[in-house]
Amino acid sequence: MVDLAENCVIRFINISRKKDGIYANFKVKGERGGVTFAASISVEISTAEVDPGDPLEKIIEESAKMAVREFKRADFCFEGLANI
């Protein structure tokens, strides 16, 4: 499965307000290349080009699209046992 949306479960958790902005929070679980992974993603809604006055469905949808896009292009590296 190449498509992350078909391969993973992307679940909306909540919207939280912090000092520096309002965030939509998601959890992602999936499998790719024989590796099972889980991640938490927080998207600031102002970067997703939505307004806090928009309907909740639109905020969640646009934030989720941005979360998936950024998660796909993320580059991860192993910290190494010496640093743990």
Buried (B, 14 or more C-beta within 10 A) or exposed (E): EEEBEEEBEBEBEEBEEEEEBBBBBBEBEBEEEEEEEEBEBBBBBEEBEBEEEEEEEEBBBBBBEBBBEEBEEEEEEEEEEEEE
